[in-house]
Amino acid sequence: MNAPDPNIRPEIRQLDEAAVNRIAAGEMVERPASAVKELVENALDAGAQRIEVAYADGGKTLIRVRDDGHGMRGADLPLALSRHATSKIDGTDLLNIHSFGFRGEALASLGAVGRLTISTRAAGEEGAAITVEGGRMGAVRPEAARYGTTVTLRDLFYATPARLKFMRSDRAEAQAIADVVKRLALAEPYVSFTLADVSSDTPREVFRADAAQGALFDALEVRMASVIGRDFSDNALRIDAEREGLHLTGFAALPTYSRGAAVAQYLFVNGRPVRDKMLLGALRAAYADVLSRDRHPVAALFLACAPELVDVNVHPAKSEVRFRDPGLARGLLVSALRHALAGAGHRASSTVAGAMLGAMQPQRGVASYQMDRPSRQAAQSAYQLQAPQGFSEAPALWSDAETVSARPAAAIDDALDAPLGAARAQLHETYIIAQTRDGIVLVDAHAAHERLVYERLKAQRSEAGIATQALLIPEIIALSSLEAAQLLALTADLAQLGLVIESFGGSSIMVRETPAILGQVDARGLIRDILDELSDLDQSAALQTRLNAVLSRMACHGSVRAGRALRVEEMNALLREMEATPLSGQCNHGRPTSVTLSLAEIEKLFGRR
């Protein structure tokens, strides 16, 4: 940039209204999706029960929003296109806001950067329309309009062509529009929404959600199936918690039903879709113990409170909010989600079983048939008659199954009614096969035990501190100076976790005691894993989060290792402990610990159904 001439003093001047409107539009309308959001929110504020949205070329050439709300009088149209003109507030109290919109800038901003036409008709009034192009307003004219309002925006940013260079592809802009409509559809489950792409001669319906009926949770569940998918409804936990004037409702998915990106996180404050950093951080923190850092939870959560407890006027797009007591809001969200996740126990998402079935490839070309399932007594008689000669004399090959069948029939029968069933065998010294009354369960013994040890460590720490065992010969470990400093800075905290270390001169450390629950442990490998965990974590992470991550790594060292053969008693004890332990449906890294297949699903694999 050239240096200003000191002999020339710039003159202060008042910007004209067109320039002011274009600047305001730059703050409010970043892309076509922003325009759709403002127009749909206006329709909802007008009491619409049905909203139709159409776009062409990703919204760059056409956006049309049609509603059946209360409409406007023709005489009010010029005022509606003026900046800071609104029917939603009177300006005396900016904290007592009950509507989506309240700034009175949307229509003026859209008219300043595009070609905007409003066609409307209110009850008992004649239809009317008005057009504004690049800030130049036309006259109100009669229009044969239906009840409600239709807003048509053509050639967005034609008056500010430089903005068009920052638009993304038509496909990306269309996806952003769909995301906006879906979020607003979740906010209003009793309103019908349709979204159509009219770029070609044959319009294509992109999204449709008919008005739901019934109680709020039932209506939300129906709407979530339309917006997020039926799988989410099948694998979501109901959330309903209240604290000091804040009420949190909605649904949060099981940890094993997660995404690789934060694209399915729907947060609402007093019915308004928001992308608030504090709330998103609280959602992440609630799942910190059950998801690896490269996975993201799925949730649709609604936080309601008195309007004066939250300020929505902190961002032109109203996508961020500020709570009077942010700690209270964050604490409610974290505690409510953790309580729901703990209550899910050993449950894993149904999509895990679906993925397993999808991975299985039954032999093709074999005729399928339906076979009636015999009774238990008939099946036992048939097995005895069909048993191969010498079977009972060759127990080695079927040692696990033989051991299980040797147990009292009553004990096995009782275990079949347990959620995870009765252990029948161990495959590849890693996976437990359990039988339930109506199916089978496949359990990853290492992953399951890792979670169990982790929960035991956390419980010990909370109650009386983790018991330690002194090493007969302390382990001396040479580290880099940075690694040693990082560990020694946490000496007191690590001692609370049962790991006692001290400096041994230079950059070496001495390990004196390890957590007793881990048994015999490779101290050098444990220290190396802890350092890796600390370096992976964001340095700004809370100490509690970092210590839990250390405990998680410790639990991995104390869990059943893959390749170890388990006795039947050990397998069944593991299953019973899983059933009694919170969060046991996934390991510390968010992977499922068990897969359940119903007998009907298994029979489908073999063409019996």
C-alpha positions as a printed NumPy array, in Angstrom:
array([[  0.   ,   0.   ,   0.   ],
       [  1.172,   3.514,  -0.769],
       [  1.835,   5.785,   2.198],
       [ -0.813,   8.529,   2.606],
       [  0.145,  12.073,   1.67 ],
       [  0.487,  14.008,   4.964],
       [ -0.605,  17.214,   3.201],
       [ -3.996,  15.749,   2.256],
       [ -6.52 ,  15.369,   5.062],
       [ -9.297,  12.849,   4.268],
       [-12.783,  14.259,   4.472],
       [-15.377,  12.571,   6.691],
       [-18.583,  11.953,   4.772],
       [-21.877,  10.193,   5.34 ],
       [-22.247,   7.035,   3.239],
       [-25.347,   6.883,   1.098],
       [-28.107,   4.413,   1.957],
       [-27.228,   2.018,  -0.887],
       [-23.635,   1.653,   0.343],
       [-24.789,   1.192,   3.938],
       [-27.186,  -1.555,   2.89 ],
       [-24.498,  -3.353,   0.889],
       [-22.1  ,  -3.247,   3.854],
       [-24.83 ,  -4.598,   6.123],
       [-25.585,  -7.318,   3.586],
       [-21.942,  -8.395,   3.682],
       [-22.256,  -9.03 ,   7.433],
       [-25.565, -10.864,   7.246],
       [-25.636, -12.597,   3.845],
       [-22.381, -14.461,   3.372],
       [-23.679, -16.989,   0.844],
       [-27.004, -18.265,  -0.6  ],
       [-27.588, -20.416,   2.482],
       [-27.542, -17.265,   4.642],
       [-30.325, -15.761,   2.514],
       [-32.374, -18.953,   2.807],
       [-31.934, -18.943,   6.584],
       [-33.218, -15.364,   6.94 ],
       [-36.21 , -15.928,   4.661],
       [-37.264, -19.224,   6.267],
       [-36.955, -17.694,   9.735],
       [-39.211, -14.828,   8.599],
       [-41.746, -17.409,   7.404],
       [-41.667, -19.202,  10.766],
       [-42.098, -15.912,  12.62 ],
       [-45.141, -15.279,  10.413],
       [-46.782, -18.425,  11.803],
       [-46.356, -20.544,   8.686],
       [-47.417, -24.199,   8.864],
       [-45.994, -25.092,   5.459],
       [-42.805, -23.704,   3.91 ],
       [-41.587, -24.431,   0.377],
       [-38.008, -23.571,  -0.581],
       [-36.654, -23.727,  -4.133],
       [-33.249, -22.802,  -5.558],
       [-31.353, -22.894,  -8.841],
       [-27.607, -23.13 ,  -9.442],
       [-26.848, -23.512,  -5.766],
       [-28.976, -20.448,  -4.956],
       [-26.817, -18.078,  -7.006],
       [-29.455, -17.387,  -9.665],
       [-32.681, -18.149,  -7.8  ],
       [-33.96 , -18.551,  -4.247],
       [-37.69 , -18.742,  -3.631],
       [-39.364, -19.175,  -0.241],
       [-43.143, -19.586,  -0.119],
       [-45.154, -19.815,   3.11 ],
       [-48.766, -19.873,   4.298],
       [-48.219, -17.437,   7.171],
       [-50.26 , -14.35 ,   8.013],
       [-48.816, -12.278,   5.155],
       [-48.507,  -8.471,   4.926],
       [-50.615,  -5.575,   3.757],
       [-49.561,  -3.914,   0.537],
       [-49.096,  -0.607,   2.331],
       [-46.511,  -2.205,   4.647],
       [-44.229,  -3.526,   1.905],
       [-42.03 ,  -0.397,   1.477],
       [-41.503,  -0.272,   5.246],
       [-40.654,  -3.987,   5.355],
       [-37.818,  -3.302,   2.902],
       [-36.365,  -0.527,   5.054],
       [-33.454,  -1.232,   7.396],
       [-34.26 ,  -1.797,  11.063],
       [-37.985,  -2.108,  10.394],
       [-39.623,  -5.065,  12.112],
       [-42.881,  -6.166,  13.712],
       [-41.181,  -8.552,  16.141],
       [-39.849,  -6.205,  18.82 ],
       [-40.49 ,  -2.604,  19.829],
       [-36.877,  -1.917,  20.76 ],
       [-37.444,  -1.415,  24.484],
       [-36.052,  -4.777,  25.613],
       [-33.434,  -6.562,  23.502],
       [-33.217,  -9.476,  25.946],
       [-36.891, -10.45 ,  25.869],
       [-36.842, -11.95 ,  22.36 ],
       [-39.228, -14.748,  21.409],
       [-38.824, -14.743,  17.603],
       [-36.141, -15.893,  15.176],
       [-35.666, -12.462,  13.633],
       [-35.609,  -9.114,  15.383],
       [-32.948,  -6.944,  13.696],
       [-35.083,  -5.851,  10.733],
       [-32.193,  -6.069,   8.266],
       [-32.721,  -9.204,   6.186],
       [-35.054,  -7.962,   3.416],
       [-33.239,  -4.636,   3.059],
       [-29.881,  -6.412,   2.809],
       [-31.124,  -8.923,   0.212],
       [-32.697,  -6.151,  -1.852],
       [-29.397,  -4.267,  -1.788],
       [-27.349,  -7.057,  -3.393],
       [-29.877,  -8.9  ,  -5.595],
       [-33.194,  -8.682,  -7.41 ],
       [-35.847,  -9.204,  -4.758],
       [-39.587,  -9.586,  -5.287],
       [-42.133,  -9.972,  -2.49 ],
       [-45.648, -11.189,  -3.249],
       [-48.036, -11.316,  -0.29 ],
       [-51.635, -11.367,   0.846],
       [-53.007, -11.021,   4.358],
       [-56.419, -12.173,   5.545],
       [-59.105,  -9.691,   4.465],
       [-56.645,  -7.813,   2.21 ],
       [-55.933,  -7.686,  -1.508],
       [-52.757,  -9.272,  -2.787],
       [-49.774,  -7.001,  -3.451],
       [-46.188,  -7.205,  -4.673],
       [-43.061,  -5.064,  -4.739],
       [-39.641,  -5.409,  -6.387],
       [-36.288,  -3.968,  -5.371],
       [-33.096,  -4.314,  -7.447],
       [-29.685,  -3.315,  -6.127],
       [-31.335,  -1.112,  -3.508],
       [-33.666,   0.632,  -5.963],
       [-37.241,   0.07 ,  -4.815],
       [-40.163,  -0.074,  -7.207],
       [-43.79 ,   0.805,  -6.543],
       [-46.281,  -1.455,  -4.811],
       [-48.53 ,  -3.142,  -7.378],
       [-51.615,  -5.362,  -7.165],
       [-50.934,  -9.079,  -7.353],
       [-53.149, -12.161,  -7.537],
       [-51.316, -13.711,  -4.602],
       [-52.438, -16.533,  -2.357],
       [-52.565, -16.148,   1.414],
       [-49.096, -15.933,   2.889],
       [-45.89 , -14.599,   1.391],
       [-43.624, -15.592,  -1.473],
       [-40.139, -14.063,  -1.592],
       [-38.173, -14.526,  -4.814],
       [-34.493, -13.573,  -4.894],
       [-32.753, -13.664,  -8.267],
       [-29.119, -13.064,  -9.171],
       [-27.754, -12.862,  -5.647],
       [-24.767, -10.476,  -5.401],
       [-25.332,  -9.08 ,  -8.895],
       [-24.928,  -5.603,  -7.349],
       [-21.674,  -6.664,  -5.661],
       [-20.077,  -8.942,  -8.285],
       [-16.818,  -9.221,  -6.328],
       [-18.669, -11.402,  -3.808],
       [-19.457, -13.943,  -6.519],
       [-15.765, -14.785,  -6.775],
       [-15.908, -16.122,  -3.223],
       [-18.814, -18.475,  -3.877],
       [-18.108, -22.183,  -3.867],
       [-19.367, -24.703,  -6.407],
       [-23.096, -25.045,  -7.046],
       [-23.009, -28.431,  -5.32 ],
       [-21.337, -27.045,  -2.177],
       [-23.737, -24.099,  -1.972],
       [-26.708, -26.435,  -2.453],
       [-25.471, -28.652,   0.4  ],
       [-25.211, -25.587,   2.635],
       [-28.802, -24.622,   1.785],
       [-30.003, -28.142,   2.586],
       [-28.185, -28.045,   5.939],
       [-29.874, -24.74 ,   6.861],
       [-33.343, -26.034,   5.964],
       [-32.796, -29.273,   7.866],
       [-31.678, -27.434,  11.002],
       [-34.746, -25.206,  10.923],
       [-36.918, -28.252,  10.227],
       [-35.554, -29.844,  13.407],
       [-36.32 , -26.667,  15.328],
       [-39.974, -26.753,  14.19 ],
       [-41.17 , -30.382,  13.961],
       [-44.84 , -29.336,  13.667],
       [-44.191, -27.382,  10.43 ],
       [-43.975, -28.994,   6.96 ],
       [-40.873, -28.269,   4.857],
       [-39.985, -29.007,   1.247],
       [-36.757, -28.171,  -0.56 ],
       [-36.44 , -28.431,  -4.348],
       [-33.687, -27.874,  -6.893],
       [-35.228, -26.162,  -9.952],
       [-31.997, -25.701, -11.896],
       [-33.327, -27.867, -14.751],
       [-36.662, -28.159, -16.522],
       [-37.603, -31.044, -14.2  ],
       [-37.505, -29.872, -10.555],
       [-35.927, -32.321,  -8.12 ],
       [-37.151, -32.625,  -4.546],
       [-34.08 , -32.597,  -2.31 ],
       [-35.727, -32.779,   1.105],
       [-39.203, -33.218,   2.497],
       [-40.473, -33.325,   6.06 ],
       [-44.193, -33.432,   6.734],
       [-45.564, -31.909,   9.922],
       [-45.203, -34.319,  12.843],
       [-47.973, -35.117,  15.306],
       [-48.178, -36.063,  18.951],
       [-46.081, -35.168,  22.   ],
       [-42.842, -33.241,  21.611],
       [-40.437, -36.184,  21.979],
       [-42.486, -38.291,  19.566],
       [-42.635, -35.427,  17.062],
       [-38.898, -34.866,  17.404],
       [-38.184, -38.537,  16.821],
       [-40.206, -38.508,  13.595],
       [-38.508, -35.314,  12.413],
       [-35.037, -36.646,  13.285],
       [-35.675, -39.687,  11.132],
       [-36.323, -37.325,   8.187],
       [-33.381, -35.029,   8.878],
       [-30.617, -37.226,  10.303],
       [-31.829, -40.684,   9.307],
       [-33.681, -43.636,  10.764],
       [-30.432, -45.122,  12.072],
       [-29.984, -42.149,  14.385],
       [-33.441, -42.594,  15.887],
       [-32.688, -46.281,  16.497],
       [-29.377, -45.529,  18.209],
       [-30.141, -42.33 ,  20.123],
       [-30.556, -41.811,  23.862],
       [-33.334, -39.554,  25.125],
       [-32.108, -36.509,  27.053],
       [-34.304, -34.631,  29.536],
       [-32.569, -32.688,  32.308],
       [-33.177, -29.44 ,  34.167],
       [-31.073, -27.226,  36.402],
       [-31.614, -23.704,  37.774],
       [-33.907, -22.471,  35.047],
       [-32.229, -24.298,  32.146],
       [-34.014, -27.242,  30.525],
       [-32.147, -29.582,  28.159],
       [-34.069, -31.997,  25.942],
       [-33.339, -33.937,  22.777],
       [-31.449, -37.012,  21.648],
       [-27.761, -38.006,  21.669],
       [-26.352, -40.993,  19.81 ],
       [-24.485, -43.912,  21.291],
       [-20.692, -43.489,  21.044],
       [-20.433, -46.33 ,  18.537],
       [-22.768, -44.342,  16.256],
       [-20.335, -41.501,  15.512],
       [-19.079, -39.574,  12.488],
       [-15.685, -38.719,  11.071],
       [-16.585, -34.996,  11.037],
       [-18.782, -32.715,  13.141],
       [-21.511, -32.551,  10.481],
       [-24.404, -34.031,  12.458],
       [-24.43 , -31.894,  15.581],
       [-27.657, -29.923,  15.913],
       [-27.82 , -27.486,  18.836],
       [-30.725, -25.154,  19.585],
       [-31.18 , -22.43 ,  22.18 ],
       [-34.8  , -21.428,  22.753],
       [-35.626, -23.051,  19.427],
       [-32.933, -21.147,  17.515],
       [-30.266, -23.164,  15.629],
       [-26.831, -22.087,  16.842],
       [-23.196, -23.007,  16.247],
       [-21.947, -21.864,  19.604],
       [-18.337, -22.76 ,  20.445],
       [-19.036, -23.192,  24.144],
       [-21.925, -25.612,  23.579],
       [-20.026, -27.543,  20.904],
       [-17.082, -27.818,  23.295],
       [-19.39 , -29.119,  26.03 ],
       [-20.771, -31.747,  23.643],
       [-17.24 , -32.851,  22.827],
       [-16.3  , -32.968,  26.513],
       [-19.313, -35.137,  27.355],
       [-18.08 , -37.803,  24.912],
       [-14.373, -37.413,  25.763],
       [-14.263, -40.709,  27.69 ],
       [-15.932, -42.782,  24.999],
       [-14.726, -41.4  ,  21.65 ],
       [-11.308, -41.127,  20.088],
       [-10.305, -37.63 ,  19.009],
       [-10.833, -38.363,  15.316],
       [-14.512, -39.246,  15.844],
       [-17.396, -36.857,  16.49 ],
       [-20.689, -37.398,  18.341],
       [-24.119, -37.097,  16.731],
       [-26.78 , -35.194,  18.655],
       [-29.883, -33.018,  18.419],
       [-30.146, -31.032,  21.651],
       [-32.534, -28.26 ,  22.665],
       [-31.665, -25.905,  25.514],
       [-34.561, -23.768,  26.772],
       [-34.443, -20.96 ,  29.302],
       [-35.992, -17.603,  30.08 ],
       [-35.028, -15.105,  27.314],
       [-33.288, -12.81 ,  29.802],
       [-30.798, -15.586,  30.657],
       [-29.276, -15.612,  27.156],
       [-28.244, -12.855,  24.756],
       [-28.851, -13.731,  21.08 ],
       [-27.81 , -10.287,  19.814],
       [-24.052, -10.958,  19.678],
       [-23.686, -11.9  ,  15.999],
       [-25.364, -10.473,  12.851],
       [-26.356, -13.975,  11.726],
       [-27.615, -14.805,  15.261],
       [-25.684, -18.084,  15.159],
       [-23.864, -17.469,  18.439],
       [-25.314, -16.763,  21.868],
       [-24.009, -15.577,  25.216],
       [-25.341, -17.06 ,  28.447],
       [-25.558, -15.079,  31.652],
       [-24.035, -18.123,  33.396],
       [-22.089, -20.088,  30.747],
       [-20.72 , -22.528,  33.34 ],
       [-24.24 , -23.562,  34.299],
       [-25.222, -24.239,  30.673],
       [-22.032, -26.173,  29.974],
       [-22.307, -28.197,  33.178],
       [-25.917, -29.154,  32.477],
       [-25.099, -30.377,  28.977],
       [-22.033, -32.377,  30.059],
       [-23.648, -33.978,  33.111],
       [-26.91 , -34.837,  31.316],
       [-25.11 , -36.513,  28.423],
       [-22.696, -38.427,  30.649],
       [-25.589, -39.673,  32.763],
       [-27.446, -40.878,  29.661],
       [-24.332, -42.55 ,  28.225],
       [-23.609, -44.288,  31.523],
       [-27.185, -45.549,  31.615],
       [-26.741, -47.142,  28.191],
       [-24.351, -49.645,  29.8  ],
       [-23.149, -52.365,  27.411],
       [-25.426, -51.253,  24.557],
       [-23.721, -50.668,  21.191],
       [-25.319, -49.135,  18.111],
       [-27.376, -51.362,  15.847],
       [-25.338, -50.171,  12.865],
       [-22.424, -52.251,  14.168],
       [-24.434, -55.421,  13.641],
       [-25.596, -54.112,  10.273],
       [-22.003, -53.518,   9.196],
       [-21.087, -57.04 ,  10.317],
       [-23.937, -58.55 ,   8.32 ],
       [-22.94 , -56.454,   5.323],
       [-19.386, -57.751,   5.556],
       [-20.56 , -61.338,   5.475],
       [-20.932, -62.707,   1.967],
       [-23.148, -65.794,   1.833],
       [-22.433, -68.27 ,  -0.925],
       [-24.346, -67.332,  -4.069],
       [-26.403, -69.633,  -6.212],
       [-27.727, -71.769,  -3.37 ],
       [-31.482, -72.152,  -3.232],
       [-33.024, -70.562,  -0.153],
       [-35.776, -72.159,   1.848],
       [-37.86 , -71.597,   4.938],
       [-37.42 , -74.087,   7.747],
       [-39.601, -74.279,  10.818],
       [-37.582, -74.026,  14.002],
       [-38.035, -77.163,  16.183],
       [-38.768, -76.998,  19.875],
       [-35.911, -77.219,  22.388],
       [-36.746, -80.833,  23.354],
       [-37.016, -81.929,  19.73 ],
       [-33.708, -80.271,  18.886],
       [-31.913, -82.001,  21.788],
       [-33.262, -85.421,  20.759],
       [-32.234, -84.84 ,  17.161],
       [-28.714, -83.792,  18.194],
       [-28.267, -86.981,  20.237],
       [-29.435, -89.179,  17.365],
       [-27.249, -87.333,  14.838],
       [-24.085, -87.154,  16.973],
       [-21.047, -88.584,  15.089],
       [-19.458, -91.79 ,  16.38 ],
       [-16.633, -91.091,  18.776],
       [-17.602, -87.482,  19.327],
       [-17.539, -87.759,  23.099],
       [-14.07 , -89.305,  22.972],
       [-12.558, -86.297,  21.167],
       [-13.093, -83.305,  23.447],
       [ -9.858, -81.485,  22.614],
       [-11.082, -79.865,  19.417],
       [-14.224, -78.546,  21.113],
       [-12.828, -77.897,  24.58 ],
       [-14.635, -74.64 ,  25.237],
       [-17.994, -75.818,  23.933],
       [-17.633, -79.11 ,  25.828],
       [-16.853, -77.25 ,  29.039],
       [-19.912, -75.042,  28.627],
       [-22.206, -77.964,  27.866],
       [-20.881, -79.758,  30.944],
       [-22.232, -77.018,  33.159],
       [-25.606, -77.554,  34.853],
       [-28.412, -77.015,  32.376],
       [-30.205, -74.65 ,  34.769],
       [-27.164, -72.349,  35.026],
       [-26.829, -72.171,  31.25 ],
       [-30.557, -71.589,  30.868],
       [-30.451, -68.692,  33.349],
       [-27.479, -67.1  ,  31.608],
       [-29.294, -67.191,  28.272],
       [-31.683, -64.562,  29.645],
       [-28.86 , -62.184,  30.529],
       [-28.345, -59.302,  28.059],
       [-24.994, -60.698,  26.892],
       [-25.957, -64.351,  27.263],
       [-23.867, -67.374,  28.185],
       [-20.308, -67.84 ,  26.911],
       [-20.044, -70.742,  24.483],
       [-16.546, -70.496,  23.033],
       [-13.501, -68.313,  22.455],
       [-12.217, -67.839,  18.903],
       [ -8.609, -66.972,  18.034],
       [ -7.966, -66.379,  21.752],
       [ -9.608, -62.958,  21.273],
       [-13.342, -63.131,  20.601],
       [-15.975, -64.588,  22.912],
       [-19.039, -66.218,  21.377],
       [-22.056, -65.986,  23.69 ],
       [-25.548, -67.343,  23.169],
       [-28.678, -65.437,  24.17 ],
       [-32.242, -66.641,  24.158],
       [-32.862, -65.237,  20.669],
       [-29.439, -64.758,  19.099],
       [-25.686, -64.585,  19.614],
       [-23.221, -61.995,  20.889],
       [-19.64 , -61.6  ,  19.665],
       [-17.418, -59.862,  22.249],
       [-13.923, -58.445,  21.812],
       [-12.458, -59.545,  25.147],
       [ -9.506, -57.125,  25.046],
       [-11.609, -54.071,  24.187],
       [-14.249, -54.963,  26.785],
       [-11.736, -55.578,  29.567],
       [ -9.929, -52.353,  28.699],
       [-13.132, -50.421,  29.421],
       [-13.777, -52.372,  32.616],
       [-10.277, -51.696,  33.965],
       [-10.593, -48.016,  33.048],
       [-13.882, -47.675,  34.94 ],
       [-12.389, -49.476,  37.954],
       [ -9.417, -47.088,  37.959],
       [-11.713, -44.07 ,  37.84 ],
       [-13.83 , -45.459,  40.668],
       [-10.747, -46.124,  42.825],
       [ -9.431, -42.619,  42.198],
       [-12.762, -41.071,  43.211],
       [-13.166, -43.151,  46.363],
       [ -9.77 , -43.371,  48.041],
       [ -7.066, -43.053,  45.443],
       [ -5.633, -45.813,  43.321],
       [ -3.786, -48.53 ,  45.203],
       [ -0.155, -48.91 ,  44.195],
       [  2.393, -51.69 ,  44.143],
       [  6.056, -50.937,  44.73 ],
       [  8.516, -52.253,  42.175],
       [ 11.131, -54.585,  43.686],
       [ 13.696, -52.928,  41.46 ],
       [ 12.73 , -49.381,  40.388],
       [ 12.717, -48.834,  36.629],
       [ 15.134, -46.184,  35.326],
       [ 13.97 , -44.657,  32.038],
       [ 16.025, -42.264,  29.909],
       [ 13.954, -39.552,  28.192],
       [ 14.535, -36.328,  26.355],
       [ 14.733, -33.22 ,  28.533],
       [ 11.353, -32.03 ,  27.195],
       [  9.674, -35.375,  27.917],
       [ 11.15 , -35.557,  31.41 ],
       [ 10.003, -32.023,  32.213],
       [  6.532, -32.793,  30.907],
       [  6.189, -35.851,  33.148],
       [  7.795, -34.364,  36.248],
       [  5.426, -31.386,  36.06 ],
       [  2.597, -33.865,  36.666],
       [  4.324, -35.866,  39.416],
       [  1.67 , -35.163,  42.068],
       [ -1.212, -35.858,  39.691],
       [  0.345, -39.077,  38.421],
       [  0.812, -40.207,  42.039],
       [ -2.955, -39.871,  42.519],
       [ -3.309, -42.24 ,  39.574],
       [ -1.053, -44.819,  41.203],
       [  2.076, -44.023,  39.203],
       [  4.931, -42.783,  41.412],
       [  7.902, -41.289,  39.575],
       [ 10.84 , -39.049,  40.49 ],
       [ 13.804, -37.463,  38.806],
       [ 16.942, -39.601,  38.501],
       [ 19.305, -36.917,  37.337],
       [ 19.715, -35.438,  33.905],
       [ 16.717, -36.264,  31.758],
       [ 16.087, -39.691,  33.303],
       [ 13.224, -40.6  ,  35.593],
       [ 12.706, -43.415,  38.089],
       [  9.428, -45.359,  38.302],
       [  8.964, -46.545,  41.912],
       [  5.314, -47.654,  42.005],
       [  2.625, -48.6  ,  39.495],
       [ -1.152, -49.093,  39.874],
       [ -1.814, -52.419,  41.617],
       [ -4.84 , -53.143,  39.442],
       [ -2.58 , -53.442,  36.402],
       [ -0.618, -56.326,  37.869],
       [  2.781, -56.935,  36.306],
       [  3.297, -54.117,  33.858],
       [  5.976, -52.934,  31.44 ],
       [  6.811, -49.617,  33.135],
       [  8.882, -48.384,  30.185],
       [  6.063, -49.058,  27.717],
       [  3.534, -47.458,  30.077],
       [  5.585, -44.259,  30.387],
       [  6.05 , -44.093,  26.622],
       [  2.311, -44.475,  26.044],
       [  1.532, -41.764,  28.592],
       [  3.92 , -39.369,  26.865],
       [  2.276, -40.119,  23.52 ],
       [ -1.146, -39.42 ,  25.011],
       [ -0.02 , -36.128,  26.544],
       [  1.571, -34.98 ,  23.31 ],
       [ -1.546, -35.885,  21.309],
       [ -3.835, -33.895,  23.603],
       [ -4.407, -30.214,  23.035],
       [ -2.235, -28.374,  25.551],
       [ -5.253, -26.264,  26.5  ],
       [ -7.211, -29.354,  27.578],
       [ -8.346, -29.331,  31.201],
       [ -6.166, -31.262,  33.641],
       [ -9.003, -33.672,  34.408],
       [ -9.286, -34.509,  30.704],
       [ -5.557, -35.13 ,  30.448],
       [ -5.509, -37.311,  33.565],
       [ -8.436, -39.368,  32.28 ],
       [ -6.515, -39.884,  29.047],
       [ -3.558, -41.15 ,  31.082],
       [ -5.84 , -43.525,  32.99 ],
       [ -7.207, -44.789,  29.688],
       [ -3.711, -45.65 ,  28.498],
       [ -2.967, -47.359,  31.803],
       [ -6.117, -49.455,  31.446],
       [ -4.917, -50.704,  28.097],
       [ -1.815, -52.116,  29.774],
       [ -3.885, -53.919,  32.4  ],
       [ -6.497, -55.465,  30.146],
       [ -6.749, -58.986,  28.821],
       [ -4.334, -59.301,  25.933],
       [ -5.383, -60.726,  22.611],
       [ -3.99 , -64.248,  22.305],
       [ -4.728, -65.325,  25.873],
       [ -7.073, -68.292,  26.222],
       [ -9.848, -67.705,  28.752],
       [-11.669, -70.277,  30.808],
       [-15.447, -70.386,  30.56 ],
       [-15.765, -68.981,  34.071],
       [-13.574, -66.031,  33.108],
       [-15.576, -65.371,  29.966],
       [-18.892, -65.396,  31.799],
       [-17.498, -63.209,  34.577],
       [-16.41 , -60.729,  31.916],
       [-19.894, -60.716,  30.369],
       [-21.595, -60.163,  33.74 ],
       [-19.232, -57.32 ,  34.625],
       [-19.886, -55.683,  31.249],
       [-23.615, -55.771,  31.973],
       [-23.042, -53.998,  35.3  ],
       [-20.508, -51.414,  34.111],
       [-21.463, -48.038,  32.6  ],
       [-20.155, -47.259,  29.102],
       [-19.055, -50.858,  28.51 ],
       [-20.615, -50.854,  25.046],
       [-17.419, -49.303,  23.698],
       [-13.745, -49.377,  24.595],
       [-11.818, -46.288,  25.683],
       [-11.264, -45.344,  22.043],
       [-14.916, -45.486,  21.015],
       [-14.812, -48.859,  19.266],
       [-17.649, -51.314,  19.972],
       [-16.931, -54.063,  22.473],
       [-19.72 , -56.372,  21.331],
       [-21.91 , -57.155,  18.339],
       [-25.361, -58.668,  18.786],
       [-27.049, -60.652,  16.034],
       [-30.603, -61.874,  16.351],
       [-31.512, -65.371,  15.212],
       [-33.683, -63.833,  12.499],
       [-30.669, -61.923,  11.109],
       [-28.542, -65.07 ,  11.124],
       [-31.25 , -67.046,   9.366],
       [-31.416, -64.405,   6.645],
       [-27.723, -64.97 ,   5.964],
       [-28.458, -68.613,   5.26 ],
       [-31.571, -67.927,   3.223],
       [-33.942, -69.356,   5.795],
       [-36.093, -66.231,   5.756]])
